[in-house]
Amino acid sequence: CDRCHRRKVRCDYISPCIRCREADASCTYLLLRKKRGPKTQKLIPTASPSVDSGEIATGGSTPHTAVAATLNDGDDRLLVTPVVERAIDLFIAHLYPVYPLIKRSRLDDIVRNAESASQSEKALIWSICASTLANVNGWPSLGAEQRAVSARRFIRQYHRANVMRDIEKAKYEDVLVALFVANACFELKQRKTSWFYVREAINLAIAAGLDNLGTYSALDQDTATRYRRAYSLVFISERGAAIFNNFPVSILDPPTLPCLPLVDEDASISVGLGALHNLFSLLDHSFVRLWNDMHSHAPHNTNFADLLQLQQHLRDANLAHGLSDIQRADVLITQQWLRLVFWQASLSQGLVSSNAADAAFLYTYPLAIAVDLCQILRTLPPMAIEVHGLGI
């Protein structure tokens, strides 16, 4: 915001932001921030007669109200507007800890060379715009419904460009696009569409060789680490959707994810993603089958020892030690969710009672989970939870 910008302090992009609220000061977003680096020539969008004025915010004079100007129907150029720049800022500030898959410098390069950007690169920027609009409440002049409408416009733009993609030459960026679009669709409450893009991300990952260990031997460590992270997050997305929607899985075994920090990156990001990966790895193929059979009323027996071992894996009190607030929210709330999932599985197998020796098999265990969840929420700022969207 303008006040944080003048004071040169970090802002959370909420309106009003937390610093302005604490100071009881006016919180505005009227100043245009000067871009760093050399000046570049940008494509100037012409007014589109198809733009519905109801789809963008009309109140206020900030540049972030011009979402429709970023996209012109029938035009697949990458138009670099303040909306695109704002989306990249918000992505790095709030979503990168969840999706540490691409460097800021790489995104800046695409924007600087917008006129020569490939279809995959343009689609990547559009998908990031859709995801940040759907997830992050950091657009002062856009309400929730206006953000949703704008996110759908970016997804439609991706659809138009997607027609020309060559699957035989699938790239790493294509995997990221499908993953970000899946995330945006889930936030827009399009559950089946989101699942479609999760499966597309899996297929593109396989086509790009992310499931093949031989692929990584030819890459430098930075690139190989990001590729592995991408495949891990595709795995996590599929596992989460499979449990949430009772869908089958295609990635049967958890992929390998070395905990390697990258140059110029906070070491906690790698640790946090590793912790999340390990949590979702507990949802192995046999448990997913049990879960789906449970909801289809098909017979499936799992013994007490297996479920007890799963619950014991979730009792690490230091699981999120040293992580950022955004990562702590992701890891700790996932931990509580899995405790409940495994308890529900135990209940379906007739292993829950009122006098079980282990608390994880008592009828009252969900109450204990609720108490722990409340304690976790008290330690987290709202933005750390909100950026994860409906999934969390």
LINFEN-V168567 format. One line per field, one symbol per residue. ss: DSSP state (A for helix, B for strand, O for the rest). burial: 1 if it has 16 or more other C-alpha atoms within 10 Angstrom, else 0. Layout:
ss = ???
burial = ???
This chain:
ss = OAAAAAAOOOOOOOOOOAAAAAAOOOOOOOOOOOOOOOOOOOOOOOOOOOOOAAAOOOOOOOAAAOAAAAOOOOOOOOOOOAAAAAAAAAAAAAAOOOOOOOOAAAAAAAAAOAAAOOAAAAAAAAAAAAAAAAAOOOOOOOOAAAAAAAAAAAAAAAAAAAOOOOAAAOOAAAAAAAAAAAAAAAAOOOAAAAAAAAAAAAAAAAAOOOOOAAAAAOOOAAAAAAAAAAAAAAAAAAAAAAAAAOOOOOOOOOOOOOOOOOOOOOAAAAAAAAAAAAAAAOOOAAAAAAAAAAAOOOOOOOOAAAAAAAAAAOOOOOOOOOOOAAAAAAAAAAAAAAAAAAAAAAAAOOOOBOOOOOAAABOOAAAAAAAAAAAAAAOOOAAAAAOOAAAO
burial = 11110000001111111111000000111000000000000000100000000011100001111111111100001111111111110111011111111100001001110110101111111111111111111111110001111111111111001000000001111111111111111111001001101111111110111110000100000001111111111111111111100111101001101010010000011111111111111110101111110100000000000011011001000011001111111111111111111111110110110000000111101100100010000000001111111000
